Amino acid sequence: MKDLCERYSVQLEWDSVSQVVTLSSGEQKVRALVGSDVVLIGPDKITLNGTIRRTRDAIFVPQDFEAKVFK
């Protein structure tokens, strides 16, 4: 996910307590819960083809994340 954020100039915030990733670009906010296949883009709910995963220091998203979120 870090590479995608750099490519699209999007700020990434990670809340280790709630396990929520927030992506911000201007006034647009995208929220995703690690372990879930749902992404909230403002009031809209997008379902991904797989779950968002986390390792010790990285967050991994399914292949369709870029096409559905950064359209």
NORCORGI-V13427 format. One record per residue. OMEGA is omega in radians with two decimals (* if undefined). BURIAL is 1 if it has 9 or more other C-alpha atoms within 8 Angstrom, else 0. D_FIRST is the distance of its C-alpha to the first C-alpha in whole Angstrom. Layout:
omega = [OMEGA & OMEGA]
burial = [BURIAL & BURIAL]
d_first = [D_FIRST & D_FIRST]
This chain:
omega = [-3.12 & 3.13 & 3.11 & -3.13 & 3.09 & -3.12 & -3.08 & -3.13 & -3.12 & 3.11 & 3.13 & 3.04 & -3.10 & 3.06 & -3.06 & 3.13 & -3.11 & -3.10 & -3.13 & 3.04 & 3.07 & 3.07 & -3.11 & 3.04 & -3.05 & 3.14 & -3.13 & 3.09 & 3.08 & 3.13 & -3.14 & 3.12 & 3.09 & -3.11 & -3.12 & 3.06 & -3.12 & 3.08 & 3.08 & 3.08 & -2.99 & 3.13 & -3.07 & 3.11 & 3.13 & 3.10 & 3.14 & 3.13 & 3.13 & -3.11 & 3.03 & -3.07 & 3.11 & 2.94 & -3.07 & -3.04 & -3.14 & 3.08 & -3.10 & -3.12 & 3.10 & -3.09 & -3.08 & -3.12 & -3.10 & -3.10 & -3.08 & -3.07 & -3.09 & -3.09 & *]
burial = [0 & 0 & 0 & 0 & 1 & 0 & 0 & 0 & 0 & 1 & 0 & 1 & 0 & 0 & 0 & 0 & 0 & 0 & 1 & 1 & 1 & 1 & 1 & 1 & 1 & 0 & 0 & 0 & 1 & 1 & 1 & 1 & 1 & 1 & 0 & 1 & 1 & 1 & 1 & 1 & 1 & 0 & 0 & 0 & 0 & 1 & 0 & 1 & 0 & 0 & 1 & 1 & 1 & 1 & 0 & 0 & 0 & 0 & 1 & 0 & 1 & 1 & 0 & 0 & 1 & 1 & 0 & 1 & 0 & 0 & 0]
d_first = [0 & 4 & 5 & 5 & 6 & 9 & 10 & 11 & 12 & 10 & 11 & 9 & 11 & 11 & 15 & 16 & 19 & 18 & 14 & 13 & 10 & 11 & 10 & 13 & 15 & 18 & 20 & 17 & 15 & 13 & 13 & 11 & 13 & 12 & 14 & 15 & 14 & 15 & 13 & 16 & 16 & 19 & 22 & 20 & 19 & 17 & 17 & 14 & 16 & 14 & 13 & 10 & 10 & 10 & 12 & 14 & 11 & 8 & 6 & 6 & 6 & 10 & 11 & 12 & 9 & 9 & 13 & 14 & 12 & 12 & 15]
